[in-house]
Amino acid sequence: MTLQTHLLAKAANQARGLAIDAVHKAGIGHLGLPLGAAELGAVLYGHALVHNPERPRWLNRDRFVLSAGHGSMFLYGWLHLSGYDLSMDDLKAFRQLHSKTPGHPEFHETPGVECTTGPLGQGVGNAVGMAVAGKMAAARFNTPEHEIINYHVVCLAGDGCLQEGVALEAVSFAGHQQLDNLILIYDSNDVTLDAMADKTQSDNTAARFKAMHWDVQTVDGHDMAAFLKAFNKAKKAKTGRPQLIIARTEIARGIPEVAGTAKGHGEGGAKFADAARAGLGLPADQHFYVSEDVRAYFAKHKQRLVRACNKWHRTYKAWREANPDKAVLLDAGAKAPSAAHLLEKIPVFPADVKHGGSRASGRDVLQPLAAELPLLIGGSADLYGSTLNYIAADKDFDPANRAGRNIRFGIREHAMAAICNGIAYDGLFRPSCATFLVFADYSRPAMRIAALAGLPVIYIYTHDSVGVGEDGPTHQPVETVSALRLIPNFDVIRPADAEEVAGAYAAALERTDGPTLLALSRQALPLLNDIPPHIRRAGVLKGGYVALQETAPLTHILIATGSELQYALAAAKELGAGTRVVSMPSCFRFDRQTREYRDSILPPSCRKRVAVEAGVTGLWSKYVGLEGKVVGIDRFGLSAPGAQVFKELGITAEAVLAAARSL
Ligand SMILES: Cc1ncc(C[n+]2csc(CCOP(=O)(O)OP(=O)(O)O)c2C)c(N)n1
């Protein structure tokens, strides 16, 4: 099909008008990108992208990621014109309460929005993750007879995205992994927010990407034919390299007063709306205007897209019939296993097992689960030797083996988490990743988005306390566990022994509406054999449970997590028969239980409560109350053998006992 440049140029100007009107109406928003990239949108949505507005989650659609999420009206405008379920009224409600058009694009809120973007650079990481998922899916599901997966991931990013470290990490990973199903369009307009981009950047982007094994083309982003040519070339490239198209654009084109300047980035141009609309050939009396011919063009284009999708479905049907096993596997990706089912697959640990910490229990728990869940994949940021989460029955994911289930992310914790988000958005594979817990700070912006977007990513972060020992305070988390617990919808589980690790994995894998972090220890932990395995496992699912039941009228409650549960249990022996010990591996899971359950574990009448955790104390007052005490560490750690550090910092059974007796 030839490019309908005349009509699409008109559509581009009308998309500009939609952005101007929406931002003008809301009184806030970013005009620069939707106006500057309008021709790119026209070519993508009006011609080049393979997608189906009727089926926004069609398996083989091209994924379009707007990494520069501040330009959300770009996406909303083009999704509306393309015929997604996004009405003109939705556009008019831009940035308003409960609208489908929030300030920055949010996954789940708007059909056609592939991911939540706004923190710059995240989308680049997400796009790389989607490209990884595409390669993995193609390797598993395509057959010589039926190619059902061959989509591209198309990402639009600005100067801001490419300045961010996460994008650099992701781009470097993508080049190394030869992800040639990825097309990154750089909206290169020489403008950021505060100022012209030359105040903050002077790198040669093309050279930078070439050095990271990308193919690079540079085009005038307002020349639709030139852009389409570059895009088609990128789609067809068989070079084994990801594709960068540097589209030179003028920010805020269409509002001459601000175009090409930093003032054009935000809503500054909205005050020139009337003149701008006239200049764009839009009727003065009709805001949110789309002409009949543009509507008709997109309606026809939609039919073409639907036909192509239907054609694919015929191939897909034949594929299903010819490959029933693969079809079962594909369907499995969409389903969540129940924790009970998963727990059946994990053998109970022998009572005398000698373990190198809960990270080693994690290794042993992971293997049967990986066998049960073939679409569970994992990765580590160059720390497999320490995080122990390698799926032993499988191999590395790399250009020669796209079916591999172990991703070597390199020392790129931020991109690792953003890439896992990308894989999770895609929905087919279940991503997990690993590093030292203290480096959760390096992953955190992506973890926050996982929680916000409800992505079931699993973080297997080990070396969870000052018990790390000799590596010293740089490597010893003290505030990390509690800090992560502050993220809404982000489950943290810090299991106390091997059976609790089994419960933790099952809990994480059962979850479909948000991420879970497993905080695992480096140092050895005793098996809590006095508590039956099924109680420990099921207890984790509830978040908190009675690990030691009092045998006399309740006097004290000792609450502990992870490696400190042993100290609470030891202290209880001394304290007396009225002492109850509560294991609380996951505060959020516990908080989600019924009031009845929570009160049965922590009876409100018992005020003599002590919590112990090898970390900052603040959060625990919620569970011990003003009258209770917390044994913890409100300072940084120490470089010494772990056991000595615990003693020196007062994380001992004696300290728990003393705190309880002082109440
Ligand atoms: C991580 C992060 N830091 C800062 C911001 C605030 N911010 C939004 S847009 C922007 C400027 C981005 O410049 P560019 O990518 O060139 O966008 P353009 O001006 O072309 O629209 C900034 C600093 C953000 N959204 N995310």
Ligand as a Chemical Component Dictionary entry (heavy atoms), coordinates in Angstrom:
data_LIG
# 
_chem_comp.id                   LIG 
_chem_comp.type                 NON-POLYMER 
_chem_comp.pdbx_formal_charge   1 
_chem_comp.three_letter_code    LIG 
# 
loop_
_chem_comp_atom.comp_id 
_chem_comp_atom.atom_id 
_chem_comp_atom.alt_atom_id 
_chem_comp_atom.type_symbol 
_chem_comp_atom.charge 
_chem_comp_atom.model_Cartn_x 
_chem_comp_atom.model_Cartn_y 
_chem_comp_atom.model_Cartn_z 
_chem_comp_atom.pdbx_ordinal 
LIG C1  C1  C 0 12.998 10.089 35.625 1  
LIG C2  C2  C 0 12.362 11.383 35.244 2  
LIG N1  N1  N 0 12.995 12.540 35.538 3  
LIG C3  C3  C 0 12.410 13.723 35.244 4  
LIG C4  C4  C 0 11.182 13.772 34.657 5  
LIG C5  C5  C 0 10.501 15.119 34.390 6  
LIG N2  N2  N 1 10.513 15.393 32.949 7  
LIG C6  C6  C 0 9.469  15.116 32.182 8  
LIG S1  S1  S 0 9.726  15.456 30.566 9  
LIG C7  C7  C 0 11.286 16.040 30.882 10 
LIG C8  C8  C 0 12.147 16.531 29.763 11 
LIG C9  C9  C 0 12.370 15.450 28.767 12 
LIG O1  O1  O 0 12.971 15.947 27.623 13 
LIG P1  P1  P 0 12.715 15.237 26.226 14 
LIG O2  O2  O 0 12.795 13.777 26.397 15 
LIG O3  O3  O 0 13.634 15.868 25.253 16 
LIG O4  O4  O 0 11.207 15.544 25.915 17 
LIG P2  P2  P 0 10.638 16.717 24.971 18 
LIG O5  O5  O 0 11.106 18.000 25.567 19 
LIG O6  O6  O 0 11.204 16.469 23.640 20 
LIG O7  O7  O 0 9.168  16.535 25.058 21 
LIG C10 C10 C 0 11.561 15.960 32.248 22 
LIG C11 C11 C 0 12.824 16.395 32.863 23 
LIG C12 C12 C 0 10.560 12.552 34.381 24 
LIG N3  N3  N 0 9.344  12.483 33.835 25 
LIG N4  N4  N 0 11.193 11.396 34.646 26 
# 
loop_
_chem_comp_bond.comp_id 
_chem_comp_bond.atom_id_1 
_chem_comp_bond.atom_id_2 
_chem_comp_bond.value_order 
_chem_comp_bond.pdbx_ordinal 
LIG C1  C2  SING 1  
LIG C2  N1  SING 2  
LIG C2  N4  DOUB 3  
LIG N1  C3  DOUB 4  
LIG C3  C4  SING 5  
LIG C4  C5  SING 6  
LIG C4  C12 DOUB 7  
LIG C5  N2  SING 8  
LIG N2  C6  DOUB 9  
LIG N2  C10 SING 10 
LIG C6  S1  SING 11 
LIG S1  C7  SING 12 
LIG C7  C8  SING 13 
LIG C7  C10 DOUB 14 
LIG C8  C9  SING 15 
LIG C9  O1  SING 16 
LIG O1  P1  SING 17 
LIG P1  O2  DOUB 18 
LIG P1  O3  SING 19 
LIG P1  O4  SING 20 
LIG O4  P2  SING 21 
LIG P2  O5  DOUB 22 
LIG P2  O6  SING 23 
LIG P2  O7  SING 24 
LIG C10 C11 SING 25 
LIG C12 N3  SING 26 
LIG C12 N4  SING 27 
# 
